Amino acid sequence: MALLTAEVTWLRWLLTDFGVSITTSTLVLSDSIGDISIARDPVKHELTKHIGVDAFYTRAQVIALQYVPLEL
C-alpha cells in the first residue's frame, strides 16, 4: 500500500505541474481490512513496528482508503 501511495503522490505532483488543480483526496481501494486499519490507526503495535514507516507515510498523504471485497 505504501508503494501505491507513493505512485499516487507522484501522479498528483505531476498533474499539479501540468496545471491541473486537485482539491479532493484520491480514493485508494483495497481488499485488505488489516492494511486499511493499520494505515488509519496511529497507534503502534508490537507486531506492526517493522511497517511503521510505510503506515506513517500512507497516513500522511492525501488519500482516502476504502474496502472493496475480493470477488473470485
Secondary structure by P-SEA (a helix, b strand, c coil): caaaaaaaaaaaaaaaaacccccbbbbbbbccaaaaaaaaccccccccccaaaaaaaaaacbbbbbbbbbcc
